[in-house]
Amino acid sequence: MQMLFQWEMSPQETRKLEIKFWKGATASENTEKFANQLFEGAVRTVKELDRVIEMHCDNWRFDRLAAIDRAILRLAFHELSIKKTPAKVIINEAVGLAKKFSGEDSGSFVNGVLDAASKAQTPKKNAPEETKLVEPKHAKT
């Protein structure tokens, strides 16, 4: 989440940002690898992630979201899309990040957006075990 926030504030090559970030942060090799994969995947799919986030932000314009909330939601939506971690765990982690790093109401906001998106998930017919986040019926046009 912190790398995504830094990337939004100062767009740059992901590998350069990762190197800078890990000079000041410590984690196990597995954690670092996993965090880098999530960061790289979110950056690679940022336009699609932003479109999906915007669809689930009822009564909020995407450009009005706090940058830290965008980073948290991008990370969570990307992680939801890869299906390696249960949705409930991802949502709880995102809410915790919002409460720790963002504004007073951000935890509730992030929870509402992710919960709505999670409930809107439907498996694609004839698709391998993977599912995609779908547009809500009230999607903006």
N, C-alpha and C positions, 0 to 999 in steps of 0.2 A: 504494500500500500504506500509506503514512504517513497519507494522508487517511482511509482506511478505519479505520485504528487510532484516529485522533483522533475519528472519528465514533462508533466503538463506546464510547470512553471518555467522550465528551460529545456525545450525539446532538443534532444541530442541522440546520438547513436546509443542503442540500448547497452551494448557491451561496455562502452566508456562509462556510462552512468553506473552500471553494476560494479565496475572496478572501483570507482570513487566511493560508492555507497559502502562496499564491504571493507574498505580501508578503515572506516569509522564504526563499523558494526561487527559483532561477533555472533557466530552461529555454527552449528555442526555442519559438516560437509553436505550431508543429506538435506538439511534445512535450507542451506544456501542454494543448492541445486534446485530444489522445489520452488523456492521464492523466485529465482531467476526464470524458471520455466513459466510460472504464473505471470510475472512481469512481461516477459517477451511475448507471450501469447496474448495478453491484454493489449499491448501496444500494437501488435500485428493486426488485431481485429477491432481496434478502437472505434472505427466508424460504425460497424455493426453493433457493437456493444452500446454505443451512445444512442443509436436508433431504438434499440430495445429498451434501454433505460427510460428514454423519453416517452415511450409508449405506456410505461407503467407509472409515470409521475403525474398522477391526476392533479389537475389544478396548479401545476408547477411548470414553468418554462425551463428547459434544460440549461440554458445559458445563465439562469438565475441561481442555479445550485452552487453551493460553496465548492471550491476546487477540491477540498479534502473529501467532501461527500461524493463528488464525481469519482475520485480515485477509489474510494471504498466500494462504491457501487460497480465500477468497472471491474475491479478485482473479483468481487463476489459473483457478478454475472458471468465472468469468464470461467471461474471455478465451477459454477453451476453447469456450464455448457460442457465441461469435460467429464463430468459424472464420476469422479474418483472419490469424492467426499459426499456424504449425505447432505441433502439440502438443509436440513435442520441445523447441522453443525456449521455450515457456511453462513447461514443467516445469523446464528448466535455470535459467531466470530465477527461478522460485519457490524452487528449492533454494538458489540463490545468496543470495536475500533472507533465507531462513531461517537460513543459516549466518552471515550478517552481523548480523542484528538479533535473533535468538532464541537459544535454548539450544543446547548442544553437540550434542544428538541430533536437533534439529529438522530439519536438512537431510535426514537419512535418513527421518524420519517423513513430511515433506512429499513427498519423492520417492515413497515407498511408496503414499501415498494417491492422488496424482495419476497414478502409473503404473497402479495398479489401475483407476482411473476411466477412464483413456485406453483401456485394453485392453477395458473393458466397453462402449465406444461402439459403437453399431450404427446404420447408416442406417435411417431410417424408410421403409417401403415407400411408393412414390408421392409422396414428399415432394421438394420441390426440394432442391438440393444440400446443404441444411442437415441436420445430424444432431443428435441429442439424447443426453445422457448418460443411461444407463439404470440401473435398479436392479440390483445384483449378485444372483445367484441366492440368496445367503445373507443377503439384506437382513433387517434386524431388523423385527419387527412391533410 
